[in-house]
Amino acid sequence: MIQQRANLDWILKDLATGVPQIHQIVVLSADGLRIARHGGDPDVADRLAAACAGLQSLAAAVAAEIPDSDGRMRMVVIEVDGGFFYLMAAGAGAYLAVLADETVDAGLVGARMRDLVVRIGAHLTSPPRHDGHHG
């Protein structure tokens, strides 16, 4: 597990170097726990991961209202003064989040994130957490 996380960190660094306007990359579980990160402050990464859990849930609720949708969120992009936020489904129960500045090529970030998810989607899978109770 430690080796897999080291591999994730290296791959996230590769995404950041390929798009220098990226400030922070976070891999998180569906319930908002940080799995891995690159760049930025760890506390910010944890807050982003927690916020993303709610965001992906809202996106799935909106997707459920779109005719012929499977109801699953694939990507959310938020543009604000100063930059962009991206959230992409990245394997079963895992998500990839990116913060980038306003000069970034928005399409390039999305494409690189998709490439990353396709290449290592199995590594970005978060197993479900157990609450310690036995059924």
A tleap script that builds the chain and sets N, CA, C and O, in Angstrom:
source leaprc.protein.ff14SB
mol = sequence {
  NMET ILE GLN GLN ARG ALA ASN LEU ASP TRP
  ILE LEU LYS ASP LEU ALA THR GLY VAL PRO
  GLN ILE HIE GLN ILE VAL VAL LEU SER ALA
  ASP GLY LEU ARG ILE ALA ARG HIE GLY GLY
  ASP PRO ASP VAL ALA ASP ARG LEU ALA ALA
  ALA CYS ALA GLY LEU GLN SER LEU ALA ALA
  ALA VAL ALA ALA GLU ILE PRO ASP SER ASP
  GLY ARG MET ARG MET VAL VAL ILE GLU VAL
  ASP GLY GLY PHE PHE TYR LEU MET ALA ALA
  GLY ALA GLY ALA TYR LEU ALA VAL LEU ALA
  ASP GLU THR VAL ASP ALA GLY LEU VAL GLY
  ALA ARG MET ARG ASP LEU VAL VAL ARG ILE
  GLY ALA HIE LEU THR SER PRO PRO ARG HIE
  ASP GLY HIE HIE CGLY
}
set mol.1.N position { 0.822 -1.196 0.000 }
set mol.1.CA position { 0.000 0.000 0.000 }
set mol.1.C position { 0.863 1.256 0.000 }
set mol.1.O position { 0.526 2.231 -0.672 }
set mol.2.N position { 1.973 1.253 0.742 }
set mol.2.CA position { 2.855 2.415 0.771 }
set mol.2.C position { 3.469 2.633 -0.603 }
set mol.2.O position { 3.575 3.770 -1.062 }
set mol.3.N position { 3.876 1.549 -1.265 }
set mol.3.CA position { 4.462 1.673 -2.608 }
set mol.3.C position { 3.432 2.234 -3.590 }
set mol.3.O position { 3.767 3.083 -4.415 }
set mol.4.N position { 2.198 1.772 -3.511 }
set mol.4.CA position { 1.155 2.269 -4.401 }
set mol.4.C position { 0.947 3.771 -4.192 }
set mol.4.O position { 0.781 4.510 -5.163 }
set mol.5.N position { 0.955 4.226 -2.949 }
set mol.5.CA position { 0.767 5.650 -2.677 }
set mol.5.C position { 1.935 6.456 -3.219 }
set mol.5.O position { 1.733 7.552 -3.744 }
set mol.6.N position { 3.159 5.934 -3.102 }
set mol.6.CA position { 4.326 6.615 -3.657 }
set mol.6.C position { 4.177 6.726 -5.172 }
set mol.6.O position { 4.523 7.755 -5.752 }
set mol.7.N position { 3.671 5.688 -5.812 }
set mol.7.CA position { 3.438 5.731 -7.256 }
set mol.7.C position { 2.397 6.785 -7.602 }
set mol.7.O position { 2.545 7.501 -8.592 }
set mol.8.N position { 1.348 6.885 -6.797 }
set mol.8.CA position { 0.319 7.898 -7.016 }
set mol.8.C position { 0.914 9.296 -6.911 }
set mol.8.O position { 0.634 10.159 -7.743 }
set mol.9.N position { 1.726 9.516 -5.898 }
set mol.9.CA position { 2.343 10.829 -5.724 }
set mol.9.C position { 3.180 11.199 -6.943 }
set mol.9.O position { 3.139 12.343 -7.397 }
set mol.10.N position { 3.936 10.245 -7.478 }
set mol.10.CA position { 4.766 10.496 -8.652 }
set mol.10.C position { 3.903 10.827 -9.867 }
set mol.10.O position { 4.222 11.741 -10.627 }
set mol.11.N position { 2.819 10.091 -10.049 }
set mol.11.CA position { 1.938 10.326 -11.194 }
set mol.11.C position { 1.243 11.675 -11.071 }
set mol.11.O position { 1.065 12.367 -12.073 }
set mol.12.N position { 0.847 12.063 -9.862 }
set mol.12.CA position { 0.234 13.375 -9.655 }
set mol.12.C position { 1.239 14.478 -9.958 }
set mol.12.O position { 0.882 15.506 -10.534 }
set mol.13.N position { 2.489 14.270 -9.573 }
set mol.13.CA position { 3.537 15.244 -9.872 }
set mol.13.C position { 3.696 15.393 -11.385 }
set mol.13.O position { 3.917 16.498 -11.882 }
set mol.14.N position { 3.585 14.294 -12.107 }
set mol.14.CA position { 3.679 14.315 -13.566 }
set mol.14.C position { 2.571 15.183 -14.166 }
set mol.14.O position { 2.823 15.929 -15.112 }
set mol.15.N position { 1.358 15.099 -13.636 }
set mol.15.CA position { 0.254 15.938 -14.104 }
set mol.15.C position { 0.558 17.411 -13.828 }
set mol.15.O position { 0.346 18.266 -14.687 }
set mol.16.N position { 1.052 17.697 -12.629 }
set mol.16.CA position { 1.347 19.085 -12.264 }
set mol.16.C position { 2.457 19.679 -13.126 }
set mol.16.O position { 2.387 20.847 -13.509 }
set mol.17.N position { 3.473 18.887 -13.432 }
set mol.17.CA position { 4.567 19.428 -14.256 }
set mol.17.C position { 4.112 19.613 -15.696 }
set mol.17.O position { 4.597 20.508 -16.388 }
set mol.18.N position { 3.189 18.778 -16.151 }
set mol.18.CA position { 2.677 18.910 -17.512 }
set mol.18.C position { 1.796 20.140 -17.707 }
set mol.18.O position { 1.645 20.630 -18.827 }
set mol.19.N position { 1.220 20.632 -16.627 }
set mol.19.CA position { 0.366 21.824 -16.663 }
set mol.19.C position { 0.819 22.722 -15.505 }
set mol.19.O position { 0.284 22.618 -14.402 }
set mol.20.N position { 1.805 23.608 -15.747 }
set mol.20.CA position { 2.405 24.367 -14.648 }
set mol.20.C position { 1.463 25.304 -13.895 }
set mol.20.O position { 1.796 25.742 -12.794 }
set mol.21.N position { 0.310 25.620 -14.452 }
set mol.21.CA position { -0.642 26.501 -13.757 }
set mol.21.C position { -1.431 25.775 -12.676 }
set mol.21.O position { -2.219 26.400 -11.966 }
set mol.22.N position { -1.233 24.465 -12.538 }
set mol.22.CA position { -1.908 23.694 -11.491 }
set mol.22.C position { -1.228 23.977 -10.160 }
set mol.22.O position { -0.008 23.878 -10.035 }
set mol.23.N position { -2.047 24.335 -9.158 }
set mol.23.CA position { -1.531 24.621 -7.819 }
set mol.23.C position { -1.580 23.400 -6.911 }
set mol.23.O position { -0.662 23.162 -6.126 }
set mol.24.N position { -2.661 22.625 -7.024 }
set mol.24.CA position { -2.839 21.502 -6.110 }
set mol.24.C position { -3.657 20.414 -6.783 }
set mol.24.O position { -4.592 20.684 -7.537 }
set mol.25.N position { -3.277 19.170 -6.489 }
set mol.25.CA position { -3.993 17.992 -6.970 }
set mol.25.C position { -4.302 17.133 -5.750 }
set mol.25.O position { -3.436 16.899 -4.907 }
set mol.26.N position { -5.546 16.665 -5.666 }
set mol.26.CA position { -5.957 15.827 -4.541 }
set mol.26.C position { -6.704 14.619 -5.090 }
set mol.26.O position { -7.572 14.755 -5.952 }
set mol.27.N position { -6.365 13.440 -4.588 }
set mol.27.CA position { -7.141 12.235 -4.844 }
set mol.27.C position { -7.888 11.959 -3.551 }
set mol.27.O position { -7.301 11.954 -2.469 }
set mol.28.N position { -9.188 11.730 -3.674 }
set mol.28.CA position { -10.008 11.550 -2.483 }
set mol.28.C position { -10.982 10.406 -2.649 }
set mol.28.O position { -11.312 10.003 -3.764 }
set mol.29.N position { -11.435 9.888 -1.520 }
set mol.29.CA position { -12.464 8.854 -1.534 }
set mol.29.C position { -13.828 9.529 -1.661 }
set mol.29.O position { -13.959 10.733 -1.440 }
set mol.30.N position { -14.832 8.746 -2.017 }
set mol.30.CA position { -16.185 9.288 -2.187 }
set mol.30.C position { -16.716 9.908 -0.904 }
set mol.30.O position { -17.574 10.790 -0.956 }
set mol.31.N position { -16.221 9.462 0.246 }
set mol.31.CA position { -16.688 10.036 1.507 }
set mol.31.C position { -15.819 11.186 1.995 }
set mol.31.O position { -15.934 11.607 3.147 }
set mol.32.N position { -14.942 11.702 1.122 }
set mol.32.CA position { -14.230 12.937 1.418 }
set mol.32.C position { -12.914 12.816 2.148 }
set mol.32.O position { -12.443 13.795 2.727 }
set mol.33.N position { -12.302 11.640 2.136 }
set mol.33.CA position { -10.994 11.480 2.772 }
set mol.33.C position { -9.887 11.578 1.725 }
set mol.33.O position { -9.979 10.988 0.649 }
set mol.34.N position { -8.843 12.332 2.057 }
set mol.34.CA position { -7.718 12.494 1.141 }
set mol.34.C position { -6.936 11.187 1.077 }
set mol.34.O position { -6.576 10.612 2.104 }
set mol.35.N position { -6.675 10.723 -0.163 }
set mol.35.CA position { -5.894 9.514 -0.404 }
set mol.35.C position { -4.463 9.904 -0.755 }
set mol.35.O position { -3.509 9.288 -0.280 }
set mol.36.N position { -4.321 10.926 -1.587 }
set mol.36.CA position { -3.002 11.400 -2.018 }
set mol.36.C position { -3.140 12.857 -2.425 }
set mol.36.O position { -4.243 13.344 -2.674 }
set mol.37.N position { -1.996 13.553 -2.489 }
set mol.37.CA position { -2.030 14.946 -2.930 }
set mol.37.C position { -0.680 15.316 -3.513 }
set mol.37.O position { 0.333 14.660 -3.270 }
set mol.38.N position { -0.700 16.394 -4.295 }
set mol.38.CA position { 0.534 16.995 -4.788 }
set mol.38.C position { 0.366 18.501 -4.758 }
set mol.38.O position { -0.648 19.024 -5.220 }
set mol.39.N position { 1.353 19.202 -4.218 }
set mol.39.CA position { 1.329 20.652 -4.173 }
set mol.39.C position { 0.409 21.164 -3.078 }
set mol.39.O position { -0.404 20.428 -2.518 }
set mol.40.N position { 0.565 22.443 -2.794 }
set mol.40.CA position { -0.321 23.090 -1.843 }
set mol.40.C position { -0.154 22.616 -0.414 }
set mol.40.O position { 0.733 21.823 -0.100 }
set mol.41.N position { -1.007 23.108 0.422 }
set mol.41.CA position { -0.981 22.844 1.854 }
set mol.41.C position { -1.812 21.603 2.176 }
set mol.41.O position { -2.904 21.451 1.627 }
set mol.42.N position { -1.331 20.707 3.052 }
set mol.42.CA position { -2.105 19.515 3.409 }
set mol.42.C position { -3.470 19.843 4.022 }
set mol.42.O position { -4.441 19.128 3.779 }
set mol.43.N position { -3.551 20.913 4.811 }
set mol.43.CA position { -4.846 21.285 5.399 }
set mol.43.C position { -5.841 21.719 4.321 }
set mol.43.O position { -7.028 21.401 4.402 }
set mol.44.N position { -5.357 22.441 3.321 }
set mol.44.CA position { -6.216 22.830 2.197 }
set mol.44.C position { -6.673 21.583 1.453 }
set mol.44.O position { -7.835 21.489 1.057 }
set mol.45.N position { -5.771 20.626 1.259 }
set mol.45.CA position { -6.124 19.373 0.573 }
set mol.45.C position { -7.225 18.640 1.331 }
set mol.45.O position { -8.155 18.113 0.720 }
set mol.46.N position { -7.125 18.605 2.656 }
set mol.46.CA position { -8.155 17.938 3.456 }
set mol.46.C position { -9.497 18.658 3.351 }
set mol.46.O position { -10.542 18.016 3.247 }
set mol.47.N position { -9.468 20.001 3.380 }
set mol.47.CA position { -10.727 20.765 3.246 }
set mol.47.C position { -11.336 20.561 1.855 }
set mol.47.O position { -12.551 20.420 1.720 }
set mol.48.N position { -10.484 20.547 0.822 }
set mol.48.CA position { -10.979 20.295 -0.531 }
set mol.48.C position { -11.610 18.920 -0.631 }
set mol.48.O position { -12.687 18.766 -1.208 }
set mol.49.N position { -10.944 17.917 -0.070 }
set mol.49.CA position { -11.478 16.554 -0.128 }
set mol.49.C position { -12.852 16.480 0.536 }
set mol.49.O position { -13.767 15.850 0.005 }
set mol.50.N position { -12.996 17.115 1.684 }
set mol.50.CA position { -14.288 17.109 2.375 }
set mol.50.C position { -15.356 17.830 1.554 }
set mol.50.O position { -16.485 17.350 1.455 }
set mol.51.N position { -15.014 18.973 0.967 }
set mol.51.CA position { -15.974 19.720 0.149 }
set mol.51.C position { -16.354 18.930 -1.101 }
set mol.51.O position { -17.499 18.982 -1.548 }
set mol.52.N position { -15.405 18.209 -1.656 }
set mol.52.CA position { -15.668 17.436 -2.881 }
set mol.52.C position { -16.695 16.338 -2.658 }
set mol.52.O position { -17.460 16.015 -3.567 }
set mol.53.N position { -16.725 15.764 -1.469 }
set mol.53.CA position { -17.714 14.719 -1.183 }
set mol.53.C position { -19.127 15.275 -1.363 }
set mol.53.O position { -19.987 14.623 -1.955 }
set mol.54.N position { -19.357 16.481 -0.850 }
set mol.54.CA position { -20.661 17.108 -1.021 }
set mol.54.C position { -20.916 17.508 -2.454 }
set mol.54.O position { -22.029 17.359 -2.958 }
set mol.55.N position { -19.895 18.014 -3.111 }
set mol.55.CA position { -20.026 18.459 -4.501 }
set mol.55.C position { -20.356 17.303 -5.435 }
set mol.55.O position { -21.216 17.436 -6.306 }
set mol.56.N position { -19.688 16.179 -5.264 }
set mol.56.CA position { -19.978 15.044 -6.145 }
set mol.56.C position { -21.373 14.508 -5.886 }
set mol.56.O position { -22.024 14.011 -6.805 }
set mol.57.N position { -21.838 14.599 -4.659 }
set mol.57.CA position { -23.200 14.176 -4.347 }
set mol.57.C position { -24.226 15.092 -5.016 }
set mol.57.O position { -25.214 14.616 -5.576 }
set mol.58.N position { -23.991 16.407 -4.958 }
set mol.58.CA position { -24.879 17.362 -5.634 }
set mol.58.C position { -24.870 17.153 -7.145 }
set mol.58.O position { -25.915 17.209 -7.793 }
set mol.59.N position { -23.687 16.914 -7.701 }
set mol.59.CA position { -23.580 16.701 -9.146 }
set mol.59.C position { -24.343 15.444 -9.571 }
set mol.59.O position { -24.987 15.428 -10.619 }
set mol.60.N position { -24.267 14.399 -8.758 }
set mol.60.CA position { -25.004 13.176 -9.067 }
set mol.60.C position { -26.510 13.419 -9.009 }
set mol.60.O position { -27.255 12.856 -9.811 }
set mol.61.N position { -26.966 14.250 -8.070 }
set mol.61.CA position { -28.398 14.569 -7.982 }
set mol.61.C position { -28.850 15.328 -9.224 }
set mol.61.O position { -29.938 15.073 -9.739 }
set mol.62.N position { -28.032 16.251 -9.708 }
set mol.62.CA position { -28.363 16.986 -10.935 }
set mol.62.C position { -28.344 16.030 -12.131 }
set mol.62.O position { -29.231 16.080 -12.983 }
set mol.63.N position { -27.340 15.167 -12.192 }
set mol.63.CA position { -27.235 14.217 -13.305 }
set mol.63.C position { -28.458 13.309 -13.381 }
set mol.63.O position { -28.886 12.925 -14.470 }
set mol.64.N position { -29.013 12.970 -12.231 }
set mol.64.CA position { -30.190 12.098 -12.203 }
set mol.64.C position { -31.398 12.753 -12.866 }
set mol.64.O position { -32.329 12.061 -13.280 }
set mol.65.N position { -31.389 14.072 -12.969 }
set mol.65.CA position { -32.501 14.795 -13.582 }
set mol.65.C position { -32.334 14.954 -15.101 }
set mol.65.O position { -33.255 15.414 -15.777 }
set mol.66.N position { -31.200 14.588 -15.623 }
set mol.66.CA position { -30.952 14.717 -17.059 }
set mol.66.C position { -31.459 13.457 -17.754 }
set mol.66.O position { -31.037 12.352 -17.415 }
set mol.67.N position { -32.366 13.615 -18.731 }
set mol.67.CA position { -32.908 12.446 -19.425 }
set mol.67.C position { -31.782 11.609 -20.036 }
set mol.67.O position { -30.823 12.150 -20.586 }
set mol.68.N position { -31.908 10.311 -19.934 }
set mol.68.CA position { -30.962 9.336 -20.477 }
set mol.68.C position { -29.606 9.335 -19.776 }
set mol.68.O position { -28.662 8.714 -20.266 }
set mol.69.N position { -29.494 10.022 -18.639 }
set mol.69.CA position { -28.251 10.001 -17.869 }
set mol.69.C position { -28.206 8.753 -17.009 }
set mol.69.O position { -29.244 8.241 -16.588 }
set mol.70.N position { -27.000 8.264 -16.750 }
set mol.70.CA position { -26.868 7.138 -15.827 }
set mol.70.C position { -26.804 7.626 -14.380 }
set mol.70.O position { -26.701 6.819 -13.456 }
set mol.71.N position { -26.867 8.954 -14.180 }
set mol.71.CA position { -26.901 9.515 -12.840 }
set mol.71.C position { -25.557 9.650 -12.158 }
set mol.71.O position { -25.483 10.071 -11.003 }
set mol.72.N position { -24.492 9.297 -12.862 }
set mol.72.CA position { -23.160 9.380 -12.249 }
set mol.72.C position { -22.431 10.632 -12.727 }
set mol.72.O position { -22.470 10.980 -13.907 }
set mol.73.N position { -21.772 11.295 -11.795 }
set mol.73.CA position { -20.991 12.478 -12.115 }
set mol.73.C position { -19.680 12.029 -12.741 }
set mol.73.O position { -19.007 11.134 -12.231 }
set mol.74.N position { -19.327 12.665 -13.857 }
set mol.74.CA position { -18.041 12.389 -14.499 }
set mol.74.C position { -17.055 13.516 -14.227 }
set mol.74.O position { -15.907 13.265 -13.862 }
set mol.75.N position { -17.503 14.766 -14.407 }
set mol.75.CA position { -16.621 15.904 -14.168 }
set mol.75.C position { -17.430 17.142 -13.819 }
set mol.75.O position { -18.488 17.397 -14.395 }
set mol.76.N position { -16.914 17.906 -12.866 }
set mol.76.CA position { -17.467 19.202 -12.500 }
set mol.76.C position { -16.342 20.216 -12.654 }
set mol.76.O position { -15.218 19.977 -12.213 }
set mol.77.N position { -16.648 21.346 -13.280 }
set mol.77.CA position { -15.669 22.429 -13.409 }
set mol.77.C position { -16.299 23.685 -12.833 }
set mol.77.O position { -17.424 24.047 -13.176 }
set mol.78.N position { -15.560 24.337 -11.960 }
set mol.78.CA position { -16.011 25.598 -11.378 }
set mol.78.C position { -14.979 26.654 -11.734 }
set mol.78.O position { -13.789 26.492 -11.463 }
set mol.79.N position { -15.447 27.738 -12.344 }
set mol.79.CA position { -14.568 28.858 -12.656 }
set mol.79.C position { -14.907 30.008 -11.725 }
set mol.79.O position { -16.069 30.400 -11.609 }
set mol.80.N position { -13.896 30.549 -11.063 }
set mol.80.CA position { -14.060 31.699 -10.181 }
set mol.80.C position { -12.993 32.722 -10.553 }
set mol.80.O position { -12.045 32.409 -11.272 }
set mol.81.N position { -13.157 33.945 -10.058 }
set mol.81.CA position { -12.100 34.921 -10.261 }
set mol.81.C position { -10.811 34.349 -9.688 }
set mol.81.O position { -10.763 33.969 -8.518 }
set mol.82.N position { -9.784 34.286 -10.494 }
set mol.82.CA position { -8.495 33.791 -10.021 }
set mol.82.C position { -8.178 32.368 -10.401 }
set mol.82.O position { -7.028 31.949 -10.276 }
set mol.83.N position { -9.167 31.597 -10.866 }
set mol.83.CA position { -8.802 30.237 -11.234 }
set mol.83.C position { -9.956 29.297 -11.478 }
set mol.83.O position { -11.115 29.694 -11.601 }
set mol.84.N position { -9.585 28.023 -11.542 }
set mol.84.CA position { -10.514 26.940 -11.855 }
set mol.84.C position { -10.387 25.823 -10.822 }
set mol.84.O position { -9.329 25.610 -10.230 }
set mol.85.N position { -11.497 25.121 -10.629 }
set mol.85.CA position { -11.519 23.906 -9.815 }
set mol.85.C position { -12.122 22.805 -10.676 }
set mol.85.O position { -13.151 23.008 -11.320 }
set mol.86.N position { -11.490 21.654 -10.685 }
set mol.86.CA position { -11.968 20.494 -11.441 }
set mol.86.C position { -12.160 19.328 -10.486 }
set mol.86.O position { -11.340 19.105 -9.596 }
set mol.87.N position { -13.240 18.586 -10.669 }
set mol.87.CA position { -13.482 17.356 -9.923 }
set mol.87.C position { -13.915 16.293 -10.924 }
set mol.87.O position { -14.884 16.479 -11.660 }
set mol.88.N position { -13.191 15.177 -10.946 }
set mol.88.CA position { -13.478 14.119 -11.915 }
set mol.88.C position { -13.570 12.769 -11.205 }
set mol.88.O position { -12.761 12.463 -10.329 }
set mol.89.N position { -14.568 11.961 -11.593 }
set mol.89.CA position { -14.645 10.585 -11.112 }
set mol.89.C position { -13.406 9.849 -11.607 }
set mol.89.O position { -13.013 9.987 -12.766 }
set mol.90.N position { -12.792 9.064 -10.718 }
set mol.90.CA position { -11.504 8.450 -11.059 }
set mol.90.C position { -11.409 7.044 -10.497 }
set mol.90.O position { -10.549 6.764 -9.661 }
set mol.91.N position { -12.274 6.170 -10.942 }
set mol.91.CA position { -12.266 4.817 -10.409 }
set mol.91.C position { -13.413 4.649 -9.424 }
set mol.91.O position { -14.067 5.619 -9.040 }
set mol.92.N position { -13.645 3.420 -9.027 }
set mol.92.CA position { -14.764 3.124 -8.127 }
set mol.92.C position { -14.519 3.750 -6.761 }
set mol.92.O position { -13.598 3.355 -6.047 }
set mol.93.N position { -15.348 4.727 -6.401 }
set mol.93.CA position { -15.260 5.335 -5.085 }
set mol.93.C position { -14.108 6.300 -4.893 }
set mol.93.O position { -13.766 6.625 -3.756 }
set mol.94.N position { -13.492 6.772 -5.987 }
set mol.94.CA position { -12.382 7.723 -5.873 }
set mol.94.C position { -12.590 8.874 -6.850 }
set mol.94.O position { -13.246 8.726 -7.881 }
set mol.95.N position { -12.017 10.024 -6.501 }
set mol.95.CA position { -12.150 11.234 -7.313 }
set mol.95.C position { -10.811 11.940 -7.392 }
set mol.95.O position { -9.962 11.810 -6.509 }
set mol.96.N position { -10.642 12.690 -8.473 }
set mol.96.CA position { -9.441 13.477 -8.709 }
set mol.96.C position { -9.863 14.940 -8.743 }
set mol.96.O position { -10.740 15.314 -9.522 }
set mol.97.N position { -9.243 15.773 -7.900 }
set mol.97.CA position { -9.569 17.198 -7.824 }
set mol.97.C position { -8.321 18.007 -8.144 }
set mol.97.O position { -7.213 17.647 -7.745 }
set mol.98.N position { -8.516 19.112 -8.875 }
set mol.98.CA position { -7.399 19.970 -9.287 }
set mol.98.C position { -7.783 21.427 -9.092 }
set mol.98.O position { -8.881 21.845 -9.458 }
set mol.99.N position { -6.861 22.202 -8.508 }
set mol.99.CA position { -6.977 23.656 -8.442 }
set mol.99.C position { -5.942 24.242 -9.381 }
set mol.99.O position { -4.772 23.862 -9.331 }
set mol.100.N position { -6.363 25.175 -10.247 }
set mol.100.CA position { -5.441 25.793 -11.198 }
set mol.100.C position { -5.710 27.289 -11.274 }
set mol.100.O position { -6.807 27.750 -10.960 }
set mol.101.N position { -4.695 28.045 -11.696 }
set mol.101.CA position { -4.888 29.491 -11.771 }
set mol.101.C position { -5.636 29.876 -13.047 }
set mol.101.O position { -5.886 29.035 -13.910 }
set mol.102.N position { -5.987 31.154 -13.153 }
set mol.102.CA position { -6.864 31.618 -14.232 }
set mol.102.C position { -6.214 31.606 -15.609 }
set mol.102.O position { -6.913 31.737 -16.614 }
set mol.103.N position { -4.885 31.452 -15.683 }
set mol.103.CA position { -4.211 31.445 -16.986 }
set mol.103.C position { -4.145 30.056 -17.602 }
set mol.103.O position { -3.634 29.901 -18.710 }
set mol.104.N position { -4.649 29.050 -16.909 }
set mol.104.CA position { -4.565 27.685 -17.397 }
set mol.104.C position { -5.457 27.490 -18.624 }
set mol.104.O position { -6.489 28.147 -18.760 }
set mol.105.N position { -5.059 26.602 -19.493 }
set mol.105.CA position { -5.893 26.175 -20.615 }
set mol.105.C position { -6.888 25.159 -20.040 }
set mol.105.O position { -6.531 24.014 -19.761 }
set mol.106.N position { -8.129 25.595 -19.869 }
set mol.106.CA position { -9.138 24.768 -19.195 }
set mol.106.C position { -9.335 23.417 -19.884 }
set mol.106.O position { -9.499 22.397 -19.216 }
set mol.107.N position { -9.318 23.411 -21.197 }
set mol.107.CA position { -9.479 22.160 -21.932 }
set mol.107.C position { -8.311 21.215 -21.730 }
set mol.107.O position { -8.491 19.999 -21.665 }
set mol.108.N position { -7.119 21.773 -21.631 }
set mol.108.CA position { -5.921 20.954 -21.425 }
set mol.108.C position { -5.977 20.238 -20.079 }
set mol.108.O position { -5.639 19.057 -19.988 }
set mol.109.N position { -6.401 20.945 -19.039 }
set mol.109.CA position { -6.486 20.314 -17.717 }
set mol.109.C position { -7.462 19.135 -17.761 }
set mol.109.O position { -7.145 18.045 -17.287 }
set mol.110.N position { -8.640 19.358 -18.327 }
set mol.110.CA position { -9.621 18.288 -18.420 }
set mol.110.C position { -9.097 17.095 -19.195 }
set mol.110.O position { -9.298 15.949 -18.792 }
set mol.111.N position { -8.422 17.361 -20.313 }
set mol.111.CA position { -7.870 16.271 -21.127 }
set mol.111.C position { -6.790 15.508 -20.370 }
set mol.111.O position { -6.760 14.278 -20.403 }
set mol.112.N position { -5.900 16.231 -19.686 }
set mol.112.CA position { -4.824 15.564 -18.929 }
set mol.112.C position { -5.393 14.756 -17.763 }
set mol.112.O position { -4.897 13.674 -17.447 }
set mol.113.N position { -6.431 15.287 -17.132 }
set mol.113.CA position { -7.069 14.538 -16.050 }
set mol.113.C position { -7.697 13.258 -16.583 }
set mol.113.O position { -7.566 12.198 -15.970 }
set mol.114.N position { -8.380 13.350 -17.721 }
set mol.114.CA position { -8.978 12.145 -18.326 }
set mol.114.C position { -7.908 11.125 -18.673 }
set mol.114.O position { -8.070 9.933 -18.412 }
set mol.115.N position { -6.813 11.592 -19.263 }
set mol.115.CA position { -5.706 10.682 -19.604 }
set mol.115.C position { -5.180 9.981 -18.356 }
set mol.115.O position { -4.938 8.774 -18.365 }
set mol.116.N position { -5.007 10.748 -17.288 }
set mol.116.CA position { -4.507 10.194 -16.039 }
set mol.116.C position { -5.463 9.135 -15.493 }
set mol.116.O position { -5.032 8.061 -15.073 }
set mol.117.N position { -6.746 9.437 -15.500 }
set mol.117.CA position { -7.737 8.496 -14.981 }
set mol.117.C position { -7.759 7.218 -15.821 }
set mol.117.O position { -7.870 6.122 -15.272 }
set mol.118.N position { -7.656 7.347 -17.134 }
set mol.118.CA position { -7.642 6.165 -18.001 }
set mol.118.C position { -6.395 5.317 -17.723 }
set mol.118.O position { -6.475 4.091 -17.634 }
set mol.119.N position { -5.245 5.984 -17.586 }
set mol.119.CA position { -3.985 5.262 -17.364 }
set mol.119.C position { -3.929 4.551 -16.030 }
set mol.119.O position { -3.454 3.419 -15.945 }
set mol.120.N position { -4.411 5.206 -14.988 }
set mol.120.CA position { -4.223 4.628 -13.652 }
set mol.120.C position { -5.522 4.514 -12.864 }
set mol.120.O position { -5.501 4.507 -11.633 }
set mol.121.N position { -6.634 4.426 -13.552 }
set mol.121.CA position { -7.925 4.366 -12.871 }
set mol.121.C position { -8.000 3.307 -11.788 }
set mol.121.O position { -8.603 3.541 -10.740 }
set mol.122.N position { -7.403 2.149 -12.018 }
set mol.122.CA position { -7.450 1.079 -11.011 }
set mol.122.C position { -6.704 1.479 -9.749 }
set mol.122.O position { -7.083 1.069 -8.652 }
set mol.123.N position { -5.647 2.275 -9.888 }
set mol.123.CA position { -4.884 2.728 -8.718 }
set mol.123.C position { -5.626 3.828 -7.959 }
set mol.123.O position { -5.347 4.074 -6.786 }
set mol.124.N position { -6.577 4.493 -8.637 }
set mol.124.CA position { -7.328 5.575 -8.006 }
set mol.124.C position { -8.627 5.078 -7.398 }
set mol.124.O position { -9.521 5.875 -7.111 }
set mol.125.N position { -8.743 3.785 -7.199 }
set mol.125.CA position { -9.940 3.207 -6.604 }
set mol.125.C position { -9.785 3.167 -5.092 }
set mol.125.O position { -8.760 2.728 -4.570 }
set mol.126.N position { -10.802 3.624 -4.408 }
set mol.126.CA position { -10.783 3.634 -2.950 }
set mol.126.C position { -11.725 2.555 -2.446 }
set mol.126.O position { -12.922 2.610 -2.728 }
set mol.127.N position { -11.210 1.563 -1.699 }
set mol.127.CA position { -12.117 0.542 -1.171 }
set mol.127.C position { -13.060 1.154 -0.146 }
set mol.127.O position { -12.684 2.098 0.550 }
set mol.128.N position { -14.285 0.631 -0.039 }
set mol.128.CA position { -15.229 1.178 0.940 }
set mol.128.C position { -14.689 1.014 2.363 }
set mol.128.O position { -14.058 0.011 2.695 }
set mol.129.N position { -14.956 2.034 3.199 }
set mol.129.CA position { -14.543 1.943 4.601 }
set mol.129.C position { -15.586 1.143 5.374 }
set mol.129.O position { -16.775 1.159 5.055 }
set mol.130.N position { -15.119 0.463 6.373 }
set mol.130.CA position { -16.028 -0.301 7.242 }
set mol.130.C position { -16.120 0.427 8.571 }
set mol.130.O position { -15.145 1.022 9.030 }
set mol.131.N position { -17.295 0.379 9.187 }
set mol.131.CA position { -17.484 1.109 10.433 }
set mol.131.C position { -17.095 0.297 11.663 }
set mol.131.O position { -17.248 0.766 12.790 }
set mol.132.N position { -16.597 -0.905 11.453 }
set mol.132.CA position { -16.143 -1.711 12.589 }
set mol.132.C position { -17.209 -2.648 13.128 }
set mol.132.O position { -16.910 -3.496 13.968 }
set mol.133.N position { -18.446 -2.517 12.666 }
set mol.133.CA position { -19.519 -3.402 13.116 }
set mol.133.C position { -19.576 -4.612 12.210 }
set mol.133.O position { -19.355 -4.510 11.003 }
set mol.134.N position { -19.865 -5.726 12.784 }
set mol.134.CA position { -19.968 -6.967 12.009 }
set mol.134.C position { -21.439 -7.291 11.817 }
set mol.134.O position { -22.242 -7.168 12.741 }
set mol.135.N position { -21.789 -7.720 10.570 }
set mol.135.CA position { -23.178 -7.950 10.248 }
set mol.135.C position { -23.630 -9.272 10.487 }
set mol.135.O position { -24.798 -9.577 10.248 }
savepdb mol mol.pdb
quit
